[in-house]
């Protein structure tokens, strides 16, 4: 099957996208290693901080894979796709080349019956399970199960569940809620059928790596996640 062409990386960005991607991957890896060896006590607030941190970093992995689908991680296509592939695999064995065409279908057919991310229902749970069904497959589940059973021979089972599995699941809700559900529910009267959250760069980063600025992403798919705040500034200035 012929794959769609991504919006290829602007040479102006140089290798900044690679640096950003490597930082996210390093933070996720270091955090996970530390947390898997952390003694869990449910009265310790650091346990909950660890869950939230790892959830956010999982989201960062997926966002990095997403940017690679738009050619925004590296001007070198092979390196760009390699980093995207690794980030997708680290996110519960998602398969980059399976995600790739579906994401570009989302951009081409946004909020229509050809959009794999869209559901005509505004019901959160119905839409979420429809969304998950598009991307979760039996091979992911099998690979996660095999990896879990191997890792539990060397690491505490509770830590694996709390800091490896749970954050991955929570991250899917974070990505869906802020990156799909809120931007595309209901009616939109703009060309991209996308809503955008109010300007608040701190919350936009914490909530979903600026993907709450979703109209801006669809309007400028060649902008990496870490520069979407600039697109929001432009849109705000133009609408004054």
C-alpha positions in Angstrom: 0.0 0.0 0.0 1.4 3.4 -0.9 1.9 5.6 2.1 1.0 9.3 2.1 3.8 11.8 2.0 4.3 13.6 5.3 4.8 17.4 5.6 8.5 17.2 5.4 10.8 18.8 8.0 11.7 22.5 7.5 15.4 22.9 7.1 15.1 25.9 9.4 14.6 23.6 12.3 17.9 21.8 11.8 18.4 19.0 14.3 16.5 20.7 17.1 13.7 18.1 16.7 16.2 15.3 17.2 17.5 16.9 20.4 13.9 17.4 21.8 13.1 13.8 20.9 16.2 12.4 22.6 15.5 14.4 25.7 12.0 13.0 26.0 13.3 9.5 25.4 16.1 9.9 27.9 13.7 11.3 30.6 11.2 8.5 30.0 13.9 5.9 30.3 15.7 7.3 33.4 12.3 8.0 35.1 11.1 4.4 34.4 14.3 2.8 35.7 14.2 4.8 38.9 10.5 4.2 39.4 10.7 0.5 38.8 13.2 0.3 41.6 11.2 2.6 43.9 9.7 1.2 47.1 6.0 1.8 46.8 4.1 3.1 49.8 0.6 4.4 49.1 1.0 7.0 51.8 4.0 8.5 50.0 2.9 11.3 47.6 5.9 10.7 45.5 4.2 7.5 44.2 1.4 9.6 42.7 3.9 12.2 41.4 5.8 9.3 39.7 2.6 8.0 38.0 1.7 11.5 36.7 5.3 12.1 35.6 5.6 8.8 33.7 2.1 9.4 32.2 3.3 12.8 30.9 6.5 11.3 29.5 4.6 8.5 27.8 2.5 11.1 26.1 5.7 12.8 25.0 6.8 9.6 23.3 3.6 9.4 21.3 3.8 13.1 20.4 7.3 12.6 19.2 6.2 9.6 17.1 3.4 11.9 15.8 5.9 14.6 14.8 8.0 12.1 13.0 4.9 11.2 10.9 5.0 14.8 9.7 8.7 14.7 9.1 9.4 17.1 12.0 12.0 15.3 14.1 14.9 15.3 11.6 15.6 16.5 8.1 17.1 13.1 7.5 14.1 10.9 6.6 15.6 7.6 7.8 16.6 9.1 11.1 13.3 10.9 11.4 11.3 7.7 10.9 13.7 5.6 13.0 13.1 7.8 16.0 9.4 7.8 15.4 9.4 4.0 15.2 11.3 3.6 18.4 9.1 6.1 20.3 6.0 4.2 19.0 7.4 0.8 20.1 8.2 2.2 23.6 4.6 3.3 23.9 3.2 -0.2 24.5 4.4 -1.6 21.2 2.5 0.7 18.9 3.6 0.1 15.3 4.7 3.3 13.6 4.0 2.2 10.0 0.5 1.2 11.0 -0.1 4.6 12.8 1.4 6.6 9.9 -1.4 6.2 7.2 -4.2 6.5 9.8 -2.9 9.7 11.1 -2.6 11.2 7.6 -6.2 10.0 6.9 -7.2 12.0 10.0 -5.7 15.1 8.5 -7.2 14.5 5.0 -10.7 13.6 6.2 -10.9 15.3 9.6 -14.2 14.9 11.4 -15.8 12.8 8.6 -16.7 9.1 8.4 -13.3 8.5 6.7 -11.5 9.9 9.7 -10.2 7.0 11.8 -10.0 9.2 14.9 -13.5 10.6 14.7 -16.8 9.3 16.0 -20.1 11.0 15.4 -21.1 10.5 19.0 -20.0 13.1 21.5 -20.1 10.4 24.2 -16.6 10.2 25.7 -16.5 6.5 26.4 -18.1 5.4 23.1 -15.7 7.6 21.2 -12.7 6.5 23.3 -13.3 2.8 22.6 -13.9 3.5 18.9 -10.6 5.4 18.9 -8.8 2.6 20.8 -10.2 -0.1 18.5 -8.5 1.7 15.5 -5.1 1.5 17.0 -4.9 -1.4 19.6 -4.3 -4.8 18.1 -3.7 -8.4 19.4 0.1 -8.2 18.7 0.5 -5.3 21.0 -1.4 -7.1 23.8 0.7 -10.3 23.3 4.0 -8.4 23.2 3.1 -6.4 26.4 2.1 -9.7 28.1 5.3 -11.4 27.1 7.4 -8.4 28.2 5.6 -8.2 31.5 6.1 -11.8 32.4 9.8 -11.6 31.6 10.3 -8.3 33.5 8.5 -9.6 36.6 11.2 -12.2 37.0 13.6 -9.3 37.8 11.5 -6.4 39.0 8.6 -6.0 41.5 5.3 -6.8 39.9 3.6 -3.9 41.7 6.1 -1.5 40.3 5.6 -2.8 36.8 1.9 -2.4 37.0 2.0 1.1 38.7 4.8 2.7 36.8 5.0 0.9 33.5 1.5 -0.3 32.6 -0.8 2.2 34.3 0.9 5.4 33.0 0.7 4.0 29.5 -3.1 3.5 29.9 -3.6 6.9 31.5 -1.6 8.5 28.7 -4.1 7.1 26.1 -6.8 9.0 27.9 -4.7 12.1 28.1 -3.9 12.0 24.3 -7.5 11.2 23.4 -9.2 13.8 25.7 -6.9 16.8 24.9 -5.8 15.8 21.4 -9.0 14.3 19.8 -12.1 14.6 21.9 -12.1 18.2 23.0 -10.8 19.6 19.6 -13.2 17.6 17.4 -16.4 17.2 19.4 -19.5 19.1 18.4 -19.7 21.5 15.4 -16.9 23.6 14.1 -17.3 26.3 11.6 -13.7 26.5 10.4 -12.0 24.8 7.5 -10.1 22.3 9.8 -13.2 21.3 11.8 -11.0 21.8 14.9 -11.4 23.7 18.1 -8.5 25.2 20.1 -8.2 25.8 23.8 -7.7 29.3 25.1 -4.2 30.7 25.2 -2.4 29.4 28.3 1.0 28.1 27.3 1.8 26.5 30.7 -1.5 24.5 30.8 -1.2 23.7 27.1 2.2 22.0 27.7 1.2 20.2 30.9 -2.1 19.0 29.5 -0.8 17.6 26.1 2.3 19.1 24.8 0.5 22.1 23.2 -2.0 19.8 21.3 -4.9 21.6 22.9 -3.9 24.2 20.3 -5.4 21.9 17.8 -6.7 24.2 15.2 -3.1 25.6 15.0 -1.8 22.0 14.4 -4.2 21.4 11.6 -3.6 24.8 10.1 0.2 24.3 10.3 1.0 20.6 10.3 4.6 21.4 9.5 5.1 23.0 13.0 6.6 20.7 15.6 4.8 20.4 19.0 7.4 22.6 20.8 6.6 25.5 18.5 2.8 25.3 18.4 2.6 28.0 21.1 4.0 30.4 18.5 1.3 29.4 16.1 -1.2 30.1 18.9 0.3 33.6 19.4 -0.1 34.3 15.6 -3.7 33.1 15.6 -4.5 35.2 18.7 -2.9 38.3 17.1 -4.8 37.8 13.9 -8.2 37.4 15.6 -7.8 40.6 17.6 
